[in-house]
Amino acid sequence: MSRRHDDRLARILGGPVLWAGLAALTLFALGPFVWVFLTSLKTRADLYATPLRYLPAAVTSANYVDAWTSRLTPFSRFFANSLLVSSVTMVATTCVSILAGYALARFRFAGRNALLLIFLATQMFPAVLLIAPLLSQWYALGLIDTYQALIYSNFSFTVPFTVWMLVGYFDAIPRDLEESALIDGCGRFGALCRVVLPLAAPGIAATAIFAFVTSWSELLFAITFTTRTEMRTLSAGLLFMVGQYEIQWGQLSAGVMISTVPVAILFTYLQRHLIRGLSAGALKG
Amino acid sequence: MARSDASVAVALPRPLLSRRARTLLTGYLYLVPVAACLGGTIVFPILKAMHMSLYNHVLFKPQEYGFVGLGNYRRLLRDETFWLTLWNSFVWVFGSVSLQFVGGFAAALLLHQSFRGRPFVRTVTLLPWIVPGVVVALVWEWLYQPNYGVINDVLLRLGWLRERVAWLSDPGLAMPAVIATNVWRGVPFFAVMLLAGLQAIPDELYEAARVDGARVIQRFRHITLPLLRPIIIVATATRIIWTFNYADLIFVMTSGGPANATQITSTYTLVTAYTNLDFGYAATLSVVLLVIMLVFTILYLRVTRGIESVT
């Protein structure tokens, strides 16, 4: 009796409830993006129509073209800036972190555990804490409105995360492989490059992409350490656009899509590494 | 004794440093770049913040620059806005994290079932989490827009609202509105973490319980929940700290307004430095934030000790 009752409950939970839940979940996650995407395709007349028009009467690409070529908020330039800052941050972070991660995984020295703890604790640090001192530091060094200031500041959140991830990857590689390379006459660095790196390559690549994406999304440093339009990254450019006289929602939506698509594509590649990355603080928002 | 026959062999020139010392040195050498990166962007700035907090330093009032000792800290104690931001932070963290948890748990349970199109739904669910914070903020600003926003429109059509609401400029509604946005952003985090936890629970446990006559709800209470406990604790503790720190959303959507209704401690620090250019006071707030974070982190490490290996 109760058994049959339970089976029925399980069937309802697995049937209608599941499908309704999935529909709600998809709508919840995707709905706002669909709305912004539709907005980006609308003409001015459709955008500001009363009553609200949900679907564009005429599809236009004008918002994208305008955003990309605009003189006031040139998204082509923002895009290039973001690409440059994020790429350099990614490469530099990865090189630095490979060395540090390898040292922490392989050498037993005093303070190793304390260091690891510090890298973990840094994941908890807010960027706002660093804004005032970094801003005054970059002022003093004359680095306001430079890529260097942005890239260097980005290290404060990419490096601790990447080191933390790489220590884990390196720890998982058996030492015997290196030992034999060392006996065969490889130096430490040679063993790292020829034995460890190829084995850890997938993990390193994933971690590097994480570093890229977090730099791509970074907002606070980007608005604080730049003042000139041509130095803005995409995140800063989007915010800058809102500060204009009147918000151009069509163009802004196009800009939002431009900033989102690359990240979404990169993340679909990262699915497998996501859990580790997220729990280590890849995206802290 | 073993050395006694060494005299026969030719002694190798002794290296300057022992093997052990050389290994250690190599280890430290590998850490030099990372030290340079973090020294300049974390260690030195934190020391500098402590130093700056002792000065009156407003960028556009250079004539008033000077050492004030603990003056900024005294100002902090009397600053009603600061105390308000602490309370707002609490509301923001509690509201965001509890709702994110509930939503994320529901999503994880759904995604744990097998159904056609699961990879697609999983990827879609993640979207709010992986896009840049400023994108989330602007998307929702547009949804909340009083005249052309879709939220007002839908609620009006459903008859739940009589007139259009200015969500982000109403002091009573602004905080719930930004929290709702943050919930949207954070649900995927819990969903992914808890889903990983669910997948780690062996099916045999459920089978055995079923054979023993445990019902759906009993199985959930006595198997799922206890086994998920460690991951729930780690994920929630992490989220609490990140949400406390998170400034992007509120900064973009309301800048802490209207009338500081959404001003949390981290946005207050940001606004003081970025908008008011009051470096001395911003540094003071940074130091206070640092102390709060240290307390949080110690608590976090105590709570999660031994659990970390599970994730």
HADDOCK unambig.tbl for C-alpha pairs under 7 A between the chains (distance, minus, plus):
assign (segid A and resid 6 and name CA) (segid B and resid 215 and name CA) 6.13 0.50 0.50
assign (segid A and resid 6 and name CA) (segid B and resid 216 and name CA) 6.88 0.50 0.50
assign (segid A and resid 10 and name CA) (segid B and resid 216 and name CA) 6.68 0.50 0.50
assign (segid A and resid 18 and name CA) (segid B and resid 110 and name CA) 6.40 0.50 0.50
assign (segid A and resid 21 and name CA) (segid B and resid 110 and name CA) 6.95 0.50 0.50
assign (segid A and resid 22 and name CA) (segid B and resid 110 and name CA) 6.74 0.50 0.50
assign (segid A and resid 25 and name CA) (segid B and resid 107 and name CA) 6.92 0.50 0.50
assign (segid A and resid 26 and name CA) (segid B and resid 121 and name CA) 6.53 0.50 0.50
assign (segid A and resid 26 and name CA) (segid B and resid 124 and name CA) 6.78 0.50 0.50
assign (segid A and resid 26 and name CA) (segid B and resid 125 and name CA) 6.60 0.50 0.50
assign (segid A and resid 29 and name CA) (segid B and resid 124 and name CA) 6.50 0.50 0.50
assign (segid A and resid 29 and name CA) (segid B and resid 125 and name CA) 5.40 0.50 0.50
assign (segid A and resid 29 and name CA) (segid B and resid 127 and name CA) 6.77 0.50 0.50
assign (segid A and resid 29 and name CA) (segid B and resid 128 and name CA) 6.32 0.50 0.50
assign (segid A and resid 30 and name CA) (segid B and resid 124 and name CA) 6.52 0.50 0.50
assign (segid A and resid 32 and name CA) (segid B and resid 139 and name CA) 6.80 0.50 0.50
assign (segid A and resid 36 and name CA) (segid B and resid 139 and name CA) 6.62 0.50 0.50
assign (segid A and resid 48 and name CA) (segid B and resid 148 and name CA) 6.56 0.50 0.50
assign (segid A and resid 52 and name CA) (segid B and resid 148 and name CA) 6.71 0.50 0.50
assign (segid A and resid 96 and name CA) (segid B and resid 33 and name CA) 5.81 0.50 0.50
assign (segid A and resid 96 and name CA) (segid B and resid 34 and name CA) 5.77 0.50 0.50
assign (segid A and resid 97 and name CA) (segid B and resid 34 and name CA) 6.84 0.50 0.50
assign (segid A and resid 99 and name CA) (segid B and resid 30 and name CA) 5.11 0.50 0.50
assign (segid A and resid 99 and name CA) (segid B and resid 31 and name CA) 6.76 0.50 0.50
assign (segid A and resid 100 and name CA) (segid B and resid 30 and name CA) 5.60 0.50 0.50
assign (segid A and resid 100 and name CA) (segid B and resid 31 and name CA) 4.99 0.50 0.50
assign (segid A and resid 100 and name CA) (segid B and resid 34 and name CA) 6.36 0.50 0.50
assign (segid A and resid 103 and name CA) (segid B and resid 27 and name CA) 5.13 0.50 0.50
assign (segid A and resid 103 and name CA) (segid B and resid 30 and name CA) 6.06 0.50 0.50
assign (segid A and resid 103 and name CA) (segid B and resid 31 and name CA) 6.97 0.50 0.50
assign (segid A and resid 107 and name CA) (segid B and resid 24 and name CA) 6.93 0.50 0.50
assign (segid A and resid 107 and name CA) (segid B and resid 27 and name CA) 5.86 0.50 0.50
assign (segid A and resid 109 and name CA) (segid B and resid 24 and name CA) 6.56 0.50 0.50
assign (segid A and resid 121 and name CA) (segid B and resid 297 and name CA) 6.61 0.50 0.50
assign (segid A and resid 124 and name CA) (segid B and resid 241 and name CA) 6.58 0.50 0.50
assign (segid A and resid 124 and name CA) (segid B and resid 242 and name CA) 6.71 0.50 0.50
assign (segid A and resid 126 and name CA) (segid B and resid 245 and name CA) 5.10 0.50 0.50
assign (segid A and resid 128 and name CA) (segid B and resid 266 and name CA) 6.31 0.50 0.50
assign (segid A and resid 128 and name CA) (segid B and resid 269 and name CA) 6.61 0.50 0.50
assign (segid A and resid 128 and name CA) (segid B and resid 270 and name CA) 5.68 0.50 0.50
assign (segid A and resid 129 and name CA) (segid B and resid 286 and name CA) 4.71 0.50 0.50
assign (segid A and resid 129 and name CA) (segid B and resid 289 and name CA) 6.91 0.50 0.50
assign (segid A and resid 130 and name CA) (segid B and resid 45 and name CA) 6.33 0.50 0.50
assign (segid A and resid 130 and name CA) (segid B and resid 46 and name CA) 6.97 0.50 0.50
assign (segid A and resid 132 and name CA) (segid B and resid 273 and name CA) 5.53 0.50 0.50
assign (segid A and resid 132 and name CA) (segid B and resid 279 and name CA) 5.83 0.50 0.50
assign (segid A and resid 132 and name CA) (segid B and resid 282 and name CA) 6.23 0.50 0.50
assign (segid A and resid 132 and name CA) (segid B and resid 283 and name CA) 6.02 0.50 0.50
assign (segid A and resid 133 and name CA) (segid B and resid 45 and name CA) 5.13 0.50 0.50
assign (segid A and resid 133 and name CA) (segid B and resid 48 and name CA) 5.97 0.50 0.50
assign (segid A and resid 133 and name CA) (segid B and resid 49 and name CA) 5.35 0.50 0.50
assign (segid A and resid 133 and name CA) (segid B and resid 283 and name CA) 6.96 0.50 0.50
assign (segid A and resid 134 and name CA) (segid B and resid 45 and name CA) 6.00 0.50 0.50
assign (segid A and resid 153 and name CA) (segid B and resid 41 and name CA) 5.86 0.50 0.50
assign (segid A and resid 155 and name CA) (segid B and resid 37 and name CA) 6.40 0.50 0.50
assign (segid A and resid 156 and name CA) (segid B and resid 38 and name CA) 6.04 0.50 0.50
assign (segid A and resid 156 and name CA) (segid B and resid 41 and name CA) 5.37 0.50 0.50
assign (segid A and resid 156 and name CA) (segid B and resid 42 and name CA) 6.06 0.50 0.50
assign (segid A and resid 217 and name CA) (segid B and resid 132 and name CA) 4.36 0.50 0.50
assign (segid A and resid 217 and name CA) (segid B and resid 133 and name CA) 6.71 0.50 0.50
assign (segid A and resid 224 and name CA) (segid B and resid 274 and name CA) 6.44 0.50 0.50
assign (segid A and resid 235 and name CA) (segid B and resid 134 and name CA) 6.16 0.50 0.50
assign (segid A and resid 256 and name CA) (segid B and resid 135 and name CA) 5.86 0.50 0.50
assign (segid A and resid 260 and name CA) (segid B and resid 131 and name CA) 5.82 0.50 0.50
assign (segid A and resid 263 and name CA) (segid B and resid 131 and name CA) 6.49 0.50 0.50
assign (segid A and resid 264 and name CA) (segid B and resid 131 and name CA) 6.97 0.50 0.50
assign (segid A and resid 268 and name CA) (segid B and resid 123 and name CA) 6.98 0.50 0.50
assign (segid A and resid 275 and name CA) (segid B and resid 192 and name CA) 6.87 0.50 0.50
assign (segid A and resid 275 and name CA) (segid B and resid 193 and name CA) 6.49 0.50 0.50
assign (segid A and resid 284 and name CA) (segid B and resid 242 and name CA) 5.74 0.50 0.50
assign (segid A and resid 285 and name CA) (segid B and resid 133 and name CA) 6.97 0.50 0.50
assign (segid A and resid 285 and name CA) (segid B and resid 242 and name CA) 6.42 0.50 0.50
assign (segid A and resid 285 and name CA) (segid B and resid 243 and name CA) 6.78 0.50 0.50
assign (segid A and resid 285 and name CA) (segid B and resid 246 and name CA) 5.78 0.50 0.50
